[in-house]
Amino acid sequence: MSASVALTCVLIVLARVTDVSLDTLRTASIVQGRRGFSAALGFFEALIYISVVAQVLRNFDHPVYAIAYAGGYALGTYLGIVAEQHLAFGTQLASFITYKGGAVSEALDGAGYPMARVEGHARRGDASIFYVEVPRRRTRQLMRLARAADEGCSCVVNDLRLATDVPGPRSQPARPEVAGGKAR
């Protein structure tokens, strides 16, 4: 294999790693409703993708380019997931179910987490459910704090997407205004 072919393989792998990593980040940002950011990532992703595919197809007499393409895709998928987890965009809602409501409440409140608490009764006795909205990058820290207060607490975490574009019920008129017997 010549130095030119080897260099082209390295460039194909690097381009595919970049392209697929951007695709992974774009997919996560789409799910979170980040339209502008997703569109910008998509533009650069498509630009890189088209350049790499053109290079591979133009030089199909070198099957090693196809292997470099596939290797870059696999590595890009892995690194894209790692990058997305590290960046941890978004907000999550952590729900803690505990039989030690006082201890968990004290721990969460002492750490400055805003929360909502619901009291109830379960098979084992009185239970509390805490709802805490938290930036995704701080979710593990929050879970460690709650588990330190009650090792047996259960935790459910959901990604949040705020529905700010949806008009609420108060923005709708209760009934049409009537003037002279006709609705305006």
Residue frames as a rotation matrix with the C-alpha (Angstrom) as fourth column:
MET 1
0.591 0.807 0.000 0.00
0.807 -0.591 0.000 0.00
0.000 0.000 -1.000 0.00
SER 2
-0.209 -0.677 0.706 1.41
0.646 -0.637 -0.420 3.34
0.734 0.368 0.570 -1.02
ALA 3
-0.816 -0.159 -0.555 1.77
0.543 -0.542 -0.642 6.32
-0.199 -0.825 0.529 1.30
SER 4
-0.846 0.533 0.003 -0.92
-0.471 -0.749 0.465 8.14
0.250 0.392 0.885 -0.67
VAL 5
-0.110 0.820 -0.562 -3.44
-0.032 0.562 0.827 5.33
0.993 0.109 -0.036 -0.18
ALA 6
-0.321 -0.074 -0.944 -2.57
0.874 0.362 -0.325 5.04
0.366 -0.929 -0.052 3.52
LEU 7
-0.969 -0.054 -0.240 -2.98
0.148 -0.909 -0.390 8.81
-0.197 -0.413 0.889 4.02
THR 8
-0.566 0.821 -0.082 -6.31
-0.537 -0.291 0.792 8.73
0.626 0.492 0.605 2.18
CYS 9
-0.091 0.506 -0.858 -7.46
0.471 0.781 0.411 5.89
0.878 -0.366 -0.309 4.47
VAL 10
-0.635 -0.208 -0.744 -6.55
0.770 -0.247 -0.588 7.92
-0.062 -0.946 0.317 7.56
LEU 11
-0.954 0.291 -0.070 -8.40
-0.296 -0.951 0.093 10.95
-0.039 0.109 0.993 6.18
ILE 12
-0.316 0.874 -0.368 -11.48
-0.245 0.300 0.922 8.84
0.916 0.382 0.120 5.40
VAL 13
-0.189 0.207 -0.960 -11.49
0.819 0.573 -0.037 7.41
0.542 -0.793 -0.278 8.94
LEU 14
-0.832 -0.188 -0.522 -11.10
0.486 -0.702 -0.521 10.87
-0.268 -0.687 0.676 10.51
ALA 15
-0.826 0.564 -0.022 -13.81
-0.481 -0.683 0.550 12.36
0.295 0.465 0.835 8.31
ARG 16
-0.133 0.808 -0.575 -16.24
0.057 0.585 0.809 9.52
0.989 0.075 -0.124 9.09
VAL 17
-0.449 -0.058 -0.892 -15.49
0.874 0.182 -0.451 9.77
0.189 -0.982 -0.031 12.82
THR 18
-0.957 0.065 -0.281 -16.33
0.013 -0.964 -0.267 13.48
-0.288 -0.260 0.922 12.66
ASP 19
-0.645 0.732 -0.220 -19.40
-0.505 -0.192 0.841 12.97
0.574 0.654 0.494 10.46
VAL 20
-0.094 0.633 -0.769 -20.94
0.347 0.745 0.570 10.16
0.933 -0.213 -0.290 12.53
SER 21
-0.636 -0.156 -0.756 -20.13
0.771 -0.162 -0.615 11.86
-0.027 -0.974 0.223 15.83
LEU 22
-0.935 0.335 -0.117 -21.94
-0.342 -0.939 0.046 14.96
-0.094 0.083 0.992 14.58
ASP 23
-0.384 0.824 -0.418 -24.85
-0.287 0.323 0.902 12.73
0.878 0.466 0.113 13.54
THR 24
-0.285 0.235 -0.929 -25.08
0.788 0.610 -0.087 11.26
0.546 -0.757 -0.359 17.05
LEU 25
-0.822 -0.055 -0.566 -25.07
0.423 -0.725 -0.544 14.73
-0.381 -0.687 0.619 18.63
ARG 26
-0.833 0.539 -0.130 -27.62
-0.495 -0.619 0.610 15.94
0.249 0.572 0.782 16.07
THR 27
-0.291 0.739 -0.608 -29.96
0.201 0.668 0.716 13.05
0.935 0.086 -0.343 16.83
ALA 28
-0.395 0.097 -0.913 -29.80
0.916 0.107 -0.385 13.78
0.061 -0.989 -0.131 20.56
SER 29
-0.903 0.039 -0.429 -30.42
0.061 -0.974 -0.216 17.48
-0.426 -0.222 0.877 19.96
ILE 30
-0.668 0.730 -0.149 -33.42
-0.297 -0.078 0.952 16.70
0.683 0.679 0.269 17.72
VAL 31
-0.196 0.582 -0.789 -34.99
0.695 0.651 0.307 14.65
0.692 -0.488 -0.532 20.50
GLN 32
-0.418 -0.043 -0.907 -34.51
0.829 -0.427 -0.361 17.61
-0.372 -0.903 0.214 22.86
GLY 33
0.588 0.792 0.165 -36.12
0.779 -0.500 -0.379 20.02
-0.218 0.352 -0.910 20.40
ARG 34
0.074 -0.649 -0.757 -32.99
0.068 -0.754 0.653 22.07
-0.995 -0.100 -0.012 19.62
ARG 35
0.784 0.429 0.449 -33.92
0.425 0.157 -0.892 22.93
-0.453 0.890 -0.059 16.04
GLY 36
0.868 -0.454 -0.200 -31.25
-0.492 -0.732 -0.472 25.49
0.068 0.508 -0.859 15.13
PHE 37
0.011 -0.897 0.442 -28.39
-0.831 0.238 0.503 23.52
-0.557 -0.372 -0.743 16.65
SER 38
0.149 0.136 0.980 -29.62
0.186 0.969 -0.163 20.34
-0.971 0.207 0.119 14.95
ALA 39
0.956 0.250 0.157 -29.81
0.206 -0.183 -0.961 22.07
-0.211 0.951 -0.226 11.58
ALA 40
0.562 -0.814 -0.146 -26.27
-0.827 -0.556 -0.081 23.45
-0.015 0.166 -0.986 11.90
LEU 41
-0.179 -0.612 0.771 -24.89
-0.525 0.722 0.451 20.03
-0.832 -0.324 -0.450 12.83
GLY 42
0.459 0.467 0.756 -26.80
0.352 0.686 -0.637 18.47
-0.816 0.558 0.150 9.94
PHE 43
0.940 -0.141 -0.310 -25.27
-0.333 -0.565 -0.755 20.92
-0.068 0.813 -0.578 7.46
PHE 44
0.090 -0.996 0.019 -21.69
-0.990 -0.087 0.109 20.08
-0.107 -0.029 -0.994 8.45
GLU 45
-0.111 -0.042 0.993 -22.47
-0.255 0.967 0.012 16.38
-0.961 -0.251 -0.118 8.74
ALA 46
0.774 0.493 0.397 -23.86
0.255 0.330 -0.909 16.29
-0.579 0.805 0.130 5.17
LEU 47
0.758 -0.550 -0.351 -20.93
-0.650 -0.589 -0.480 18.28
0.057 0.592 -0.804 3.82
ILE 48
-0.236 -0.871 0.430 -18.40
-0.870 0.386 0.305 15.85
-0.432 -0.303 -0.850 5.30
TYR 49
0.093 0.369 0.925 -20.46
-0.025 0.929 -0.368 12.79
-0.995 0.011 0.095 4.29
ILE 50
0.947 0.320 -0.017 -20.74
-0.010 -0.023 -1.000 13.81
-0.320 0.947 -0.019 0.64
SER 51
0.421 -0.869 -0.261 -17.01
-0.903 -0.373 -0.213 14.56
0.088 0.325 -0.942 0.43
VAL 52
-0.363 -0.587 0.724 -16.04
-0.685 0.695 0.220 11.19
-0.632 -0.416 -0.654 1.90
VAL 53
0.352 0.562 0.749 -18.50
0.139 0.760 -0.635 9.14
-0.926 0.328 0.189 -0.18
ALA 54
0.930 -0.047 -0.365 -17.30
-0.359 -0.334 -0.872 10.89
-0.081 0.941 -0.327 -3.33
GLN 55
0.025 -1.000 0.000 -13.68
-0.997 -0.025 0.074 10.02
-0.074 -0.002 -0.997 -2.48
VAL 56
-0.322 -0.112 0.940 -14.51
-0.341 0.940 -0.005 6.37
-0.883 -0.323 -0.341 -1.81
LEU 57
0.582 0.654 0.484 -16.62
0.219 0.447 -0.867 5.94
-0.783 0.610 0.117 -4.94
ARG 58
0.772 -0.364 -0.521 -14.13
-0.632 -0.523 -0.571 7.78
-0.065 0.771 -0.634 -7.16
ASN 59
-0.253 -0.953 -0.169 -11.39
-0.917 0.292 -0.271 5.37
0.307 0.086 -0.948 -6.10
PHE 60
0.634 0.624 0.456 -13.25
-0.740 0.662 0.123 2.11
-0.225 -0.415 0.882 -5.83
ASP 61
0.568 -0.523 -0.636 -10.21
-0.196 0.664 -0.722 0.30
0.799 0.535 0.274 -7.20
HIS 62
-0.676 -0.722 0.146 -8.83
-0.291 0.080 -0.953 0.52
0.677 -0.687 -0.264 -3.63
PRO 63
0.209 0.834 -0.511 -11.11
0.249 0.460 0.852 -1.71
0.946 -0.305 -0.112 -1.50
VAL 64
-0.469 -0.447 -0.762 -9.18
0.846 0.021 -0.533 -0.58
0.254 -0.894 0.369 1.58
TYR 65
-0.887 0.216 0.408 -11.07
-0.225 -0.974 0.028 2.74
0.403 -0.067 0.913 1.30
ALA 66
0.118 0.978 -0.170 -14.34
-0.311 0.199 0.929 0.91
0.943 -0.057 0.328 1.97
ILE 67
0.160 -0.140 -0.977 -12.77
0.788 0.614 0.041 -0.70
0.594 -0.777 0.209 5.04
ALA 68
-0.865 -0.490 -0.108 -11.55
0.470 -0.715 -0.517 2.72
0.176 -0.498 0.849 6.23
TYR 69
-0.525 0.765 0.375 -15.06
-0.442 -0.621 0.648 4.08
0.728 0.174 0.663 5.63
ALA 70
0.412 0.707 -0.575 -16.66
0.104 0.590 0.801 1.31
0.905 -0.390 0.169 7.74
GLY 71
-0.168 -0.564 -0.808 -14.04
0.908 0.231 -0.350 1.63
0.385 -0.792 0.473 10.46
GLY 72
-0.943 -0.157 0.294 -14.58
0.084 -0.966 -0.245 5.37
0.322 -0.206 0.924 10.66
TYR 73
-0.102 0.986 0.133 -18.32
-0.405 -0.163 0.900 4.82
0.909 0.038 0.416 10.91
ALA 74
0.415 0.233 -0.879 -17.96
0.550 0.706 0.447 2.36
0.725 -0.669 0.165 13.80
LEU 75
-0.498 -0.693 -0.522 -15.46
0.850 -0.271 -0.452 4.53
0.172 -0.668 0.724 15.66
GLY 76
-0.822 0.247 0.513 -17.58
-0.146 -0.962 0.229 7.63
0.550 0.114 0.827 15.03
THR 77
0.253 0.946 -0.205 -20.64
-0.040 0.222 0.974 5.92
0.967 -0.238 0.094 16.51
TYR 78
0.250 -0.239 -0.938 -18.72
0.887 0.445 0.123 5.01
0.388 -0.863 0.323 19.66
LEU 79
-0.741 -0.638 -0.209 -17.05
0.670 -0.680 -0.299 8.42
0.049 -0.362 0.931 20.06
GLY 80
-0.537 0.637 0.553 -20.30
-0.147 -0.716 0.682 10.26
0.831 0.285 0.478 19.29
ILE 81
0.513 0.721 -0.466 -22.02
0.317 0.345 0.883 8.47
0.797 -0.601 -0.051 22.16
VAL 82
-0.060 -0.629 -0.775 -19.10
0.995 0.024 -0.096 9.20
0.078 -0.777 0.624 24.48
ALA 83
-0.892 -0.288 0.348 -19.17
0.311 -0.950 0.012 12.89
0.327 0.119 0.937 23.48
GLU 84
-0.124 0.933 0.337 -22.95
-0.140 -0.353 0.925 13.13
0.982 0.067 0.175 23.93
GLN 85
0.553 0.299 -0.778 -22.77
0.647 0.433 0.627 11.57
0.525 -0.850 0.046 27.39
HIS 86
-0.405 -0.787 -0.465 -19.93
0.914 -0.350 -0.205 13.90
-0.001 -0.508 0.861 28.37
LEU 87
-0.852 0.122 0.510 -21.72
0.040 -0.954 0.297 17.02
0.523 0.273 0.808 27.13
ALA 88
-0.619 0.650 -0.441 -24.99
0.779 0.438 -0.449 15.84
-0.099 -0.622 -0.777 28.74
PHE 89
-0.878 0.382 0.289 -27.32
-0.222 -0.859 0.462 18.34
0.424 0.341 0.839 27.12
GLY 90
-0.164 0.974 -0.154 -30.78
-0.021 0.153 0.988 18.79
0.986 0.166 -0.005 28.52
THR 91
-0.478 0.194 0.856 -32.76
-0.865 -0.272 -0.422 18.51
0.151 -0.942 0.298 31.70
GLN 92
-0.571 0.293 -0.767 -34.09
0.142 0.955 0.259 15.46
0.808 0.040 -0.587 33.49
LEU 93
0.197 0.668 0.717 -36.79
-0.854 -0.242 0.460 14.79
0.481 -0.704 0.523 36.06
ALA 94
-0.743 -0.453 -0.492 -35.65
-0.105 0.805 -0.583 12.47
0.661 -0.382 -0.646 38.82
SER 95
0.377 0.877 0.298 -38.39
-0.656 0.026 0.755 10.79
0.654 -0.479 0.585 40.87
PHE 96
-0.764 -0.638 -0.098 -37.34
-0.334 0.520 -0.786 9.25
0.553 -0.568 -0.610 44.19
ILE 97
0.468 0.874 -0.134 -39.60
-0.364 0.328 0.872 6.84
0.805 -0.359 0.472 46.05
THR 98
-0.619 -0.778 -0.106 -38.60
-0.102 0.214 -0.972 6.39
0.779 -0.591 -0.212 49.67
TYR 99
0.435 0.678 -0.592 -39.81
0.566 0.305 0.766 5.29
0.700 -0.669 -0.251 53.08
LYS 100
-0.060 -0.533 -0.844 -37.39
0.932 -0.333 0.143 7.75
-0.357 -0.778 0.517 54.69
GLY 101
0.468 0.391 0.792 -38.96
0.755 -0.643 -0.128 10.96
0.459 0.658 -0.597 53.40
GLY 102
0.976 -0.077 -0.206 -37.56
0.071 -0.777 0.626 13.16
-0.208 -0.625 -0.752 56.16
ALA 103
0.202 -0.978 0.056 -33.95
0.285 0.114 0.952 12.13
-0.937 -0.176 0.302 55.57
VAL 104
-0.215 -0.246 0.945 -34.19
0.967 0.085 0.242 12.44
-0.140 0.965 0.220 51.79
SER 105
0.715 0.557 0.423 -35.99
0.599 -0.799 0.039 15.78
0.360 0.226 -0.905 52.05
GLU 106
0.818 -0.463 -0.340 -33.31
0.020 -0.568 0.823 17.12
-0.574 -0.680 -0.455 54.37
ALA 107
-0.114 -0.918 0.380 -30.51
0.539 0.264 0.800 15.94
-0.835 0.296 0.465 52.07
LEU 108
-0.083 0.136 0.987 -32.04
0.983 -0.151 0.104 17.35
0.164 0.979 -0.121 48.88
ASP 109
0.870 0.455 0.192 -33.09
0.407 -0.880 0.244 20.61
0.280 -0.134 -0.951 50.51
GLY 110
0.637 -0.696 -0.332 -29.69
0.163 -0.299 0.940 20.99
-0.754 -0.653 -0.077 52.18
ALA 111
-0.359 -0.783 0.509 -27.99
0.684 0.150 0.714 20.66
-0.635 0.604 0.481 48.78
GLY 112
-0.540 0.162 -0.826 -30.27
-0.295 -0.956 0.005 23.33
-0.788 0.246 0.564 47.30
TYR 113
-0.957 0.242 0.161 -32.33
0.257 0.442 0.859 21.16
0.137 0.864 -0.485 44.97
PRO 114
-0.482 0.876 0.035 -35.84
-0.858 -0.463 -0.220 22.49
-0.177 -0.137 0.975 44.33
MET 115
-0.972 0.128 -0.195 -38.30
0.086 0.974 0.210 19.64
0.217 0.188 -0.958 44.68
ALA 116
-0.057 0.980 0.191 -41.92
-0.878 -0.141 0.458 18.64
0.476 -0.141 0.868 44.93
ARG 117
-0.960 -0.250 0.128 -42.90
-0.278 0.784 -0.555 16.07
0.038 -0.568 -0.822 47.54
VAL 118
0.021 0.970 -0.242 -45.94
-0.729 0.181 0.660 13.79
0.684 0.163 0.711 47.42
GLU 119
-0.683 -0.180 0.708 -46.95
-0.682 0.504 -0.529 11.69
-0.262 -0.845 -0.467 50.41
GLY 120
0.141 0.738 -0.659 -48.66
-0.781 0.492 0.385 8.36
0.609 0.461 0.646 50.08
HIS 121
0.146 -0.038 0.989 -49.06
-0.770 0.622 0.138 4.93
-0.621 -0.782 0.061 51.52
ALA 122
-0.050 -0.258 -0.965 -47.52
-0.805 0.582 -0.113 1.74
0.591 0.771 -0.237 50.12
ARG 123
0.542 0.294 -0.787 -47.43
0.005 0.936 0.352 -1.89
0.840 -0.195 0.506 51.18
ARG 124
-0.154 -0.728 -0.669 -44.53
0.767 0.339 -0.545 -1.27
0.623 -0.596 0.506 53.59
GLY 125
-0.036 0.190 -0.981 -45.99
0.868 -0.480 -0.124 1.90
-0.495 -0.856 -0.148 55.13
ASP 126
0.793 0.317 -0.520 -45.93
0.128 -0.921 -0.367 5.64
-0.596 0.224 -0.771 54.53
ALA 127
-0.033 -0.778 0.627 -43.92
0.945 0.179 0.272 6.61
-0.324 0.602 0.730 51.47
SER 128
0.368 0.048 -0.929 -42.74
-0.105 -0.990 -0.093 9.85
-0.924 0.131 -0.359 49.90
ILE 129
0.323 -0.295 0.899 -42.13
0.938 0.225 -0.263 10.61
-0.125 0.929 0.349 46.25
PHE 130
0.142 -0.385 -0.912 -39.80
0.098 -0.911 0.400 13.45
-0.985 -0.146 -0.092 45.42
TYR 131
0.659 0.040 0.751 -39.72
0.752 -0.001 -0.660 15.08
-0.026 0.999 -0.030 42.00
VAL 132
0.262 -0.681 -0.684 -36.55
0.137 -0.676 0.724 17.00
-0.955 -0.283 -0.084 41.20
GLU 133
0.970 -0.039 0.242 -35.79
0.232 -0.174 -0.957 18.79
0.080 0.984 -0.160 37.93
VAL 134
0.436 -0.894 -0.097 -32.04
0.014 -0.101 0.995 18.66
-0.900 -0.436 -0.032 37.36
PRO 135
0.373 -0.425 -0.824 -29.56
-0.923 -0.257 -0.285 19.43
-0.091 0.868 -0.489 34.56
ARG 136
0.921 0.089 -0.380 -28.62
-0.195 0.948 -0.252 16.10
0.338 0.306 0.890 33.01
ARG 137
0.081 -0.983 -0.163 -24.94
-0.081 0.157 -0.984 16.51
0.993 0.093 -0.067 33.86
ARG 138
-0.577 -0.276 0.768 -25.84
-0.736 -0.232 -0.636 16.63
0.354 -0.933 -0.069 37.58
THR 139
0.446 0.864 -0.233 -28.23
-0.684 0.498 0.534 13.64
0.577 -0.079 0.813 37.67
ARG 140
0.226 -0.417 -0.881 -25.70
0.350 0.878 -0.326 11.13
0.909 -0.235 0.344 38.98
GLN 141
-0.818 -0.520 0.247 -24.63
0.018 -0.452 -0.892 13.52
0.576 -0.725 0.379 41.73
LEU 142
-0.243 0.834 0.495 -28.28
-0.914 -0.367 0.170 13.93
0.324 -0.412 0.852 42.75
MET 143
0.584 0.473 -0.660 -28.82
-0.314 0.881 0.354 10.16
0.749 0.001 0.663 42.80
ARG 144
-0.289 -0.763 -0.578 -25.75
0.425 0.439 -0.792 9.64
0.858 -0.475 0.197 45.00
LEU 145
-0.810 0.020 0.586 -27.07
-0.432 -0.695 -0.574 12.26
0.396 -0.718 0.572 47.42
ALA 146
0.200 0.968 0.150 -30.50
-0.906 0.125 0.404 10.62
0.373 -0.217 0.902 47.67
ARG 147
0.517 -0.056 -0.854 -28.97
0.046 0.998 -0.038 7.15
0.855 -0.020 0.519 48.05
ALA 148
-0.647 -0.762 -0.035 -26.71
0.135 -0.069 -0.988 8.44
0.751 -0.644 0.147 50.85
ALA 149
-0.560 0.533 0.635 -29.85
-0.817 -0.480 -0.318 9.54
0.136 -0.697 0.704 52.72
ASP 150
0.322 0.676 0.663 -31.71
-0.639 0.672 -0.375 6.27
-0.699 -0.303 0.648 51.96
GLU 151
-0.717 -0.697 0.014 -29.90
-0.496 0.525 0.692 3.32
-0.489 0.489 -0.722 50.38
GLY 152
-0.625 0.525 0.578 -33.23
0.525 0.830 -0.187 1.68
-0.578 0.186 -0.794 49.62
CYS 153
0.064 0.703 -0.709 -34.84
-0.283 -0.668 -0.688 4.54
-0.957 0.244 0.156 47.71
SER 154
0.036 0.048 0.998 -35.93
0.865 0.499 -0.055 3.87
-0.501 0.865 -0.023 44.14
CYS 155
-0.256 -0.182 -0.949 -35.16
-0.192 -0.953 0.234 6.33
-0.947 0.243 0.209 41.42
VAL 156
0.254 0.340 0.906 -36.73
0.882 0.303 -0.361 6.86
-0.396 0.891 -0.223 38.01
VAL 157
-0.386 -0.460 -0.799 -35.17
0.040 -0.874 0.484 9.40
-0.922 0.155 0.356 35.64
ASN 158
0.398 0.547 0.737 -36.90
0.832 0.124 -0.541 10.84
-0.388 0.828 -0.405 32.57
ASP 159
-0.781 -0.578 0.237 -35.61
0.620 -0.668 0.411 13.29
-0.079 0.468 0.880 29.99
LEU 160
0.103 0.807 -0.581 -37.58
0.508 -0.545 -0.667 16.53
-0.855 -0.227 -0.466 29.92
ARG 161
-0.738 -0.179 0.651 -38.58
0.645 -0.471 0.601 18.55
0.199 0.864 0.463 26.93
LEU 162
-0.570 0.525 -0.631 -40.33
0.208 -0.651 -0.730 21.77
-0.795 -0.548 0.262 27.74
ALA 163
-0.231 0.611 0.757 -43.42
0.973 0.143 0.182 22.42
0.004 0.779 -0.627 25.70
THR 164
-0.489 -0.031 -0.872 -43.02
0.352 -0.921 -0.165 26.20
-0.798 -0.388 0.461 25.55
ASP 165
-0.975 0.106 -0.198 -44.44
-0.224 -0.438 0.870 26.47
0.005 0.893 0.451 22.02
VAL 166
-0.510 0.836 -0.202 -47.75
0.644 0.527 0.555 24.92
0.571 0.153 -0.807 23.06
PRO 167
-0.483 0.368 0.795 -50.33
-0.480 -0.870 0.111 27.48
0.732 -0.328 0.597 24.19
GLY 168
-0.981 0.117 -0.155 -51.70
0.193 0.508 -0.840 26.75
-0.020 -0.854 -0.520 27.63
PRO 169
-0.278 0.960 0.025 -55.39
0.942 0.267 0.202 26.60
0.187 0.080 -0.979 28.51
ARG 170
0.079 0.315 -0.946 -55.37
0.608 -0.767 -0.204 30.20
-0.790 -0.559 -0.252 29.80
SER 171
-0.776 -0.407 -0.481 -54.38
-0.101 -0.674 0.732 31.56
-0.622 0.617 0.482 26.40
GLN 172
-0.762 0.611 0.213 -57.64
0.482 0.316 0.818 30.26
0.432 0.726 -0.535 24.93
PRO 173
-0.668 0.594 0.447 -60.74
-0.683 -0.729 -0.052 32.41
0.295 -0.340 0.893 25.47
ALA 174
-0.787 0.420 0.453 -63.37
-0.083 0.654 -0.752 30.67
-0.612 -0.629 -0.480 27.59
ARG 175
0.090 0.818 0.568 -66.09
0.800 0.280 -0.530 31.62
-0.593 0.502 -0.630 25.09
PRO 176
-0.515 -0.286 0.808 -66.34
0.779 -0.549 0.302 33.93
0.357 0.785 0.506 22.10
GLU 177
-0.775 0.260 -0.576 -67.27
0.151 -0.809 -0.569 37.50
-0.614 -0.528 0.587 22.88
VAL 178
-0.216 0.813 0.540 -70.74
0.976 0.190 0.104 38.36
-0.018 0.550 -0.835 21.77
ALA 179
-0.800 0.036 -0.599 -71.66
0.021 -0.996 -0.088 41.79
-0.600 -0.083 0.796 20.40
GLY 180
-0.355 0.753 -0.554 -75.17
-0.899 -0.437 -0.017 42.39
-0.255 0.492 0.832 19.19
GLY 181
0.557 0.658 0.507 -76.01
-0.560 0.749 -0.356 38.69
-0.614 -0.086 0.785 19.40
LYS 182
0.918 -0.291 -0.270 -73.21
-0.081 0.530 -0.844 37.63
0.388 0.797 0.463 17.06
ALA 183
0.611 -0.787 -0.086 -69.83
0.524 0.320 0.790 36.17
-0.594 -0.528 0.607 17.84
ARG 184
0.686 -0.451 -0.570 -66.94
-0.621 -0.772 -0.137 38.36
-0.378 0.448 -0.810 16.72
